[in-house]
Amino acid sequence: MSEQATDNGQSADTNSIMSLIHEKIDELDSALPFDEFMELALYHPNYGYYTSARKRVGTDGDFITSVSVGQCFGKVLAYHFAPTIESMASNSDEVVIVELGAEEGDLAKDMMGALSELLSDSIFKRLRYIVVEPFTAKRAILHSKFISEGLDNFDVVSGFNELSVKKCILIANEVLDAIPVKRVRWNGNEWVEVCVSAVKDGEGKRLVVAEKNIESSALKNIVKDYPTTLSEGFTVEVNLRFNNFFKEIFAATEMLYGCLIDYGLKADEIFDPGRKNGTLRAYSKHGIIDDPLSSPGRIDLTAHVNFDHVSSVAKDCGFEVSSITDQYHFLVRSAEPWLLEIERAGNLDTETEKLLRQFKMLFHPSVMGQNFKVMEIKKGI
Ligand SMILES: C[S@@+](CC[C@H](N)C(=O)[O-])C[C@H]1O[C@@H](n2cnc3c(N)ncnc32)[C@H](O)[C@@H]1O
């Protein structure tokens, strides 16, 4: 990869991606829609934040996720999915777990490790785990990781369009929030699109926010229902890419049960006066970066998921949305059989104590339990 960060935090990649963004802005002779900026910053094949070889997730990365807290998350998900896998595996059918955005593949190992103990041998042998990873270099790393660990029922593909799955369990943890968003702003008179432009800054140029009239009819259609009594400058993120995302999954599967887990809000919470600046955040080394335009390719960019919106898009694509709950209620309900087993065993070994500490962090409302939501979707069940 083209990872060439230097000690002072500058890198050849940042310069390359900055020039590329400036070129795009010049080409358009105007401003770049925010989702196109975010796409380049996160997913440019050579310089994108998510395509580079840096460590992103975990205490030694830029942010933590439920997966990086430890093996507990995969274990509880295994308890959650096991009954559905058992019923899908009737008639000797194969069941495929598809994970999106697997990063280092830890959830795959944690879940399959726990499922190997929960399921009968005959069902576990018919279980496959497929990671969808759009980027070649990351695919190769995951592939060799699974092979070197002797995991033969694992596979990695580039997209749902490569798949045709009869019985599918879908899992995506913190993926929806990483899908590029558009931004809109109430200017006191009308909703306008927030884009990225450039201004002269000494000898060079600097990226700045620019407002434009909304041209996209899909975006116009969404903002026409937004409140118009908000304070001037109120900013909201809108994701127009969920439609293709769910359409592809729907087309590739016959029967599906999936959990999409992310931090997010209900539609009315988005317009809370305290969220005037929107929910777009930039992260690096566990801190928030004030200017999300400052270091494309080197910082994470993410926006809260509007769960009312994503749920209506999933329904329009044909899925049944069976529930949206917070991670606290979801995990406590899913972990019940595991917790009962621990209670029955009577004494706690060190490993179980460690898992229970992780569990507390995952479900506790003031840590990860309340902000994270789980949307359960179904097809053909
Ligand atoms: C915040 S990371 C997720 C980390 C990981 N799931 C975890 O819980 O530790 C977001 C991931 O989503 C991936 N991603 C974004 N859009 C995707 C898509 N359409 N299909 C598959 N992965 C996608 C990114 O490449 C990145 O690996």
Ligand as a Chemical Component Dictionary entry (heavy atoms), coordinates in Angstrom:
data_LIG
# 
_chem_comp.id                   LIG 
_chem_comp.type                 NON-POLYMER 
_chem_comp.pdbx_formal_charge   0 
_chem_comp.three_letter_code    LIG 
# 
loop_
_chem_comp_atom.comp_id 
_chem_comp_atom.atom_id 
_chem_comp_atom.alt_atom_id 
_chem_comp_atom.type_symbol 
_chem_comp_atom.charge 
_chem_comp_atom.model_Cartn_x 
_chem_comp_atom.model_Cartn_y 
_chem_comp_atom.model_Cartn_z 
_chem_comp_atom.pdbx_ordinal 
LIG C1  C1  C 0  -15.937 1.371  11.169 1  
LIG S1  S1  S 1  -15.356 0.157  10.087 2  
LIG C2  C2  C 0  -16.115 -1.320 10.709 3  
LIG C3  C3  C 0  -15.292 -2.042 11.667 4  
LIG C4  C4  C 0  -15.671 -3.448 12.056 5  
LIG N1  N1  N 0  -16.909 -3.937 11.516 6  
LIG C5  C5  C 0  -15.733 -3.522 13.553 7  
LIG O1  O1  O 0  -16.815 -3.626 14.099 8  
LIG O2  O2  O -1 -14.661 -3.457 14.161 9  
LIG C6  C6  C 0  -16.302 0.383  8.633  10 
LIG C7  C7  C 0  -16.013 -0.662 7.588  11 
LIG O3  O3  O 0  -17.074 -0.694 6.634  12 
LIG C8  C8  C 0  -16.509 -0.960 5.367  13 
LIG N2  N2  N 0  -17.503 -0.670 4.334  14 
LIG C9  C9  C 0  -18.060 0.506  3.982  15 
LIG N3  N3  N 0  -18.948 0.357  2.991  16 
LIG C10 C10 C 0  -18.984 -0.973 2.716  17 
LIG C11 C11 C 0  -19.723 -1.774 1.805  18 
LIG N4  N4  N 0  -20.614 -1.226 0.964  19 
LIG N5  N5  N 0  -19.509 -3.106 1.785  20 
LIG C12 C12 C 0  -18.624 -3.662 2.657  21 
LIG N6  N6  N 0  -17.898 -2.955 3.542  22 
LIG C13 C13 C 0  -18.080 -1.632 3.566  23 
LIG C14 C14 C 0  -15.254 -0.108 5.388  24 
LIG O4  O4  O 0  -14.320 -0.452 4.389  25 
LIG C15 C15 C 0  -14.741 -0.409 6.786  26 
LIG O5  O5  O 0  -13.973 -1.588 6.778  27 
# 
loop_
_chem_comp_bond.comp_id 
_chem_comp_bond.atom_id_1 
_chem_comp_bond.atom_id_2 
_chem_comp_bond.value_order 
_chem_comp_bond.pdbx_ordinal 
LIG C1  S1  SING 1  
LIG S1  C2  SING 2  
LIG S1  C6  SING 3  
LIG C2  C3  SING 4  
LIG C3  C4  SING 5  
LIG C4  N1  SING 6  
LIG C4  C5  SING 7  
LIG C5  O1  DOUB 8  
LIG C5  O2  SING 9  
LIG C6  C7  SING 10 
LIG C7  O3  SING 11 
LIG C7  C15 SING 12 
LIG O3  C8  SING 13 
LIG C8  N2  SING 14 
LIG C8  C14 SING 15 
LIG N2  C9  SING 16 
LIG N2  C13 SING 17 
LIG C9  N3  DOUB 18 
LIG N3  C10 SING 19 
LIG C10 C11 SING 20 
LIG C10 C13 DOUB 21 
LIG C11 N4  SING 22 
LIG C11 N5  DOUB 23 
LIG N5  C12 SING 24 
LIG C12 N6  DOUB 25 
LIG N6  C13 SING 26 
LIG C14 O4  SING 27 
LIG C14 C15 SING 28 
LIG C15 O5  SING 29 
# 
